[in-house]
């Protein structure tokens, strides 16, 4: 293997995992320990902060530096990141849209022409479907801490706010993050409660790594996404029933939300039955319909819509609207 190719291979290995032992790198690269040490020195000269762990076997890993050196990306990774940044500009992470645009501009500036054409073609051929926001978004700093803890199997402490607003101190062993729609979830083993839990990331505050590494536990599901889906199915759901003044086919096409049923009453009217984990989110989705409707249940939903209408009326200087229709 030529020295330049070997150096890129070494950098790719260091970026893929937190730490490698010296013998592991020698085996992967097919070289001696002396050659590995020499290549590590070359990476350091290029600005990559590679740290060495003491011990008979030795160990190497990439540390955070004062400045970020160039990243090593293959073609598919570069395209994936560019497409992901375009999506993140309108995603569910608070405050990340502007940062995504800046990062995308820098990435596309250095992309080879063949890759830039692929990214542009995909962007041009794709039309996003505008959807209403799904409530509070996730803090990018919190996501970063959680993702690192999942990667390193490091125990975390954080404050968690439940649906009724009660806060509690938690200690957990993170397993994985799941993005469901425009909401993020952390799957972790809650050591204080002795079981697996699903935590909404927008309700997590002040996550703090403890520095304690833990062996991986067996997740009681095929993967984190399956665990979150099962947890959401078991969570208390709010069932809303509305009479909507629109054809059933039109409403079904516009209101593509899981857990929803649309039943035709006649050619111009239908009944919408939908579920959600909060009345606030249900009220927001319904208000976004831009169609006339009447709430048939539950009464608490009508109260949420009345409160929302009042806030909107005050925001525009309008009079307080009356109560909703039957």
C-alpha positions in Angstrom: 0.0 0.0 0.0 1.5 3.4 -1.0 2.3 5.7 1.9 -0.2 8.3 0.9 -3.0 5.7 0.6 -2.0 4.2 3.9 -2.1 7.6 5.6 -5.7 8.1 4.4 -6.6 4.6 5.5 -5.2 5.3 9.0 -7.1 8.6 9.2 -10.3 6.9 8.2 -9.9 4.3 10.9 -9.2 7.0 13.6 -12.3 8.9 12.5 -14.5 5.7 12.6 -13.8 4.8 16.2 -12.8 6.6 19.4 -9.7 4.6 20.1 -7.6 1.9 18.5 -4.8 -0.1 20.0 -1.4 -0.2 18.3 -1.6 -3.9 17.4 -5.1 -3.4 15.9 -3.8 -0.6 13.6 -0.8 -2.7 12.6 -3.1 -5.5 11.7 -5.6 -3.3 9.8 -2.8 -1.5 7.8 -0.5 -4.5 7.4 2.6 -2.6 8.7 4.9 -2.6 11.7 4.3 -0.6 15.0 7.2 1.7 14.0 5.4 2.6 10.7 2.2 3.3 12.6 4.0 5.6 14.9 5.6 7.4 12.0 2.3 7.8 10.2 0.7 9.1 13.4 3.4 11.8 13.5 2.6 12.8 9.9 -1.1 13.2 10.8 -0.1 15.4 13.8 2.0 17.5 11.4 -1.1 18.0 9.3 -3.0 19.3 12.2 -4.9 16.2 13.4 -4.8 16.0 17.2 -4.0 12.3 17.6 -3.4 11.3 21.2 -1.5 8.3 22.4 -2.6 6.2 25.3 0.1 4.7 27.6 0.5 1.0 28.1 2.3 -2.0 26.7 0.0 -2.3 23.7 -0.4 1.4 23.3 -3.5 3.1 21.8 -4.4 6.0 19.5 -7.4 8.2 19.0 -8.5 11.5 17.6 -8.9 14.3 20.2 -10.6 17.6 19.9 -8.2 20.3 18.7 -8.1 24.1 18.8 -8.9 24.1 15.1 -10.7 21.6 13.0 -8.5 19.9 10.4 -9.8 18.6 7.1 -12.2 15.7 7.2 -11.7 12.6 5.2 -14.9 11.7 3.2 -15.5 9.3 0.5 -17.9 10.2 -2.4 -21.0 8.6 -0.9 -20.3 10.2 2.5 -19.9 13.7 1.0 -23.2 13.4 -1.0 -25.0 12.1 2.1 -23.8 15.0 4.2 -24.7 17.6 1.6 -28.2 16.2 1.2 -28.5 16.0 5.0 -27.5 19.6 5.5 -30.2 20.7 3.0 -32.7 18.8 4.9 -31.5 20.0 8.3 -32.0 23.6 7.2 -35.7 23.1 7.9 -35.5 20.3 10.4 -36.5 19.8 14.0 -33.3 20.9 15.7 -33.6 24.4 17.2 -31.3 27.0 15.7 -29.5 24.7 13.3 -31.0 25.9 10.1 -28.6 28.9 9.6 -25.6 26.8 10.6 -26.7 24.1 8.1 -26.8 26.6 5.3 -23.3 27.9 6.2 -21.9 24.4 6.4 -23.5 23.4 3.1 -22.0 26.5 1.4 -18.6 25.5 2.5 -19.0 21.9 1.6 -20.4 22.5 -1.9 -17.5 24.9 -2.6 -15.0 22.1 -2.3 -17.0 19.3 -3.7 -15.7 17.9 -7.0 -17.8 18.8 -10.0 -19.1 15.2 -10.4 -20.4 15.2 -6.8 -21.8 18.7 -7.0 -23.9 17.7 -10.0 -25.3 14.7 -8.1 -26.3 16.9 -5.1 -27.8 19.6 -7.3 -29.8 17.1 -9.4 -31.2 15.5 -6.2 -32.1 18.9 -4.8 -33.7 20.1 -8.0 -35.8 16.9 -8.5 -37.1 16.9 -4.9 -40.0 19.0 -3.7 -40.4 19.2 0.0 -43.9 18.9 1.5 -44.6 21.8 3.9 -45.6 20.4 7.3 -46.5 22.2 10.5 -43.9 22.2 13.3 -44.3 19.4 15.8 -43.9 21.4 18.9 -40.5 22.3 20.5 -37.4 21.2 18.7 -34.3 19.6 20.1 -31.3 21.7 21.3 -28.3 20.9 19.0 -25.9 21.0 22.0 -28.0 18.5 23.9 -28.1 16.2 20.8 -24.3 16.4 20.5 -23.8 15.4 24.1 -26.3 12.5 23.8 -24.9 11.3 20.5 -21.3 11.2 22.0 -22.6 9.3 25.1 -24.3 6.8 22.9 -21.2 6.3 20.8 -18.9 6.0 23.9 -21.3 4.0 26.1 -20.9 6.6 28.7 -23.3 7.1 31.6 -25.2 10.4 31.7 -26.9 12.5 34.3 -29.6 14.9 33.2 -32.8 16.6 34.3 -36.0 15.3 32.6 -39.4 17.1 32.4 -42.4 14.8 32.1 -45.6 15.6 30.2 -47.2 17.2 33.3 -44.2 19.5 33.8 -42.6 17.6 36.8 -38.8 17.5 36.7 -36.7 14.7 38.0 -33.0 13.9 38.1 -32.0 10.9 36.0 -28.9 8.7 35.5 -29.0 6.6 32.4 -26.9 4.6 30.0 -27.6 5.9 26.5 -28.1 3.4 23.7 -29.3 5.4 20.7 -31.1 8.4 19.2 -34.2 8.1 17.1 -35.7 10.8 14.9 -39.5 10.3 14.5 -41.1 12.9 12.2 -39.9 16.2 13.6 -39.2 14.9 17.1 -36.1 13.3 18.7 -36.0 10.5 21.3 -33.2 9.0 23.4 -33.3 5.3 24.1 -31.5 4.6 27.4 -31.3 2.3 30.4 -32.5 4.3 33.4 -30.3 3.0 36.2 -32.4 4.8 38.9 -35.6 3.1 37.8 -33.9 -0.2 36.7 -35.4 -0.4 33.2 -35.3 0.8 29.6 -36.9 4.1 28.8 -37.7 6.5 25.9 -36.9 10.1 26.6 -38.0 13.0 24.5 -34.9 15.1 23.8 -36.7 18.4 23.9 -37.5 17.6 27.6 -33.9 16.8 28.5 -32.0 19.6 30.2 -28.4 19.9 31.4 -27.0 16.5 30.2 -23.7 15.8 31.9 -21.4 12.9 31.0 -20.1 11.1 34.2 -16.9 9.7 32.6 -18.1 6.2 33.5 -18.0 3.8 30.6 -20.4 0.9 30.8 -20.7 -2.4 28.8 -23.5 -2.5 26.3 -26.8 -3.9 27.4 -29.2 -6.0 25.3 -32.0 -3.8 24.1 -35.4 -5.6 24.4 -36.2 -4.7 20.7 -34.7 -5.2 17.3 -33.3 -1.7 17.3 -33.8 1.7 19.0 -36.4 2.7 16.4 -38.5 -0.4 17.1 -38.2 0.3 20.8 -39.4 3.9 20.4 -42.3 2.8 18.2 -43.4 0.3 20.8 -43.1 2.9 23.6 -45.1 5.4 21.7 -47.8 2.9 21.1 -48.1 2.2 24.8 -48.0 5.9 25.9 -51.3 7.5 26.8 -52.8 8.9 23.6 -55.3 11.8 23.1 -58.1 10.8 20.7 -59.7 13.6 18.8 -62.8 13.5 16.7 -63.8 16.3 14.3 -66.3 16.9 11.6 -64.4 18.5 8.7 -66.0 20.3 5.8 -64.0 18.8 3.0 -64.2 15.6 0.9 -62.7 12.6 2.6 -60.2 12.0 -0.2 -58.9 15.6 0.0 -58.5 15.4 3.8 -56.8 12.1 3.6 -54.3 13.4 1.1 -53.5 16.6 3.1 -53.6 15.1 6.6 -51.0 12.3 6.4 -50.5 11.6 10.0 -50.1 8.1 11.6 -52.9 7.0 13.8 -55.5 8.9 11.7 -58.8 7.7 10.3 -60.9 9.6 7.8 -64.6 8.5 7.2 -66.8 10.1 4.6 -70.2 11.5 5.6 -71.1 12.8 2.2 -69.4 14.3 -0.8 -68.4 17.5 1.1 -68.0 16.4 4.7 -66.1 13.8 6.6 -65.2 12.7 10.1 -61.5 12.8 11.2 -60.3 10.6 14.1 -56.7 11.2 15.1 -54.4 10.4 18.1 -51.4 12.2 19.6 -49.5 12.2 22.8 -50.6 15.8 23.7 -53.6 18.0 23.3 -51.4 20.9 22.3 -49.9 19.0 19.4 -53.4 17.8 18.3 -54.7 21.3 18.4 -51.8 22.6 16.3 -52.2 19.9 13.7 -55.9 20.6 13.4 -55.5 24.3 13.2 -53.0 23.9 10.3 -55.7 22.2 8.2 -57.0 25.5 7.0 -60.4 23.9 6.7 -63.7 24.5 8.5 -64.4 21.9 11.2 -66.2 21.3 14.4 -64.7 19.6 17.5 -66.8 16.6 18.5 -64.5 15.5 21.3 -62.8 15.7 23.7 -64.0 18.9 25.4 -60.4 19.7 26.5 -59.4 20.0 22.8 -62.0 22.7 22.3 -60.5 24.5 25.3 -57.0 24.3 23.8 -58.3 25.7 20.4 -60.1 28.5 22.2 -56.9 29.5 24.1 -54.9 29.3 20.8 -57.4 31.5 19.0 -57.2 34.0 21.9 -53.4 34.3 21.6 -53.6 34.7 17.8 -56.3 37.4 18.2 -54.2 39.3 20.7 -51.1 39.0 18.5 -53.0 40.7 15.6 -54.8 43.2 17.8 -58.2 41.6 17.0 -61.0 41.2 19.5 -61.2 38.0 21.5 -63.1 35.5 19.3 -66.1 33.7 20.7 -66.2 30.1 21.7 -65.9 27.4 19.0 -68.9 26.0 17.2 -70.7 22.8 18.3 
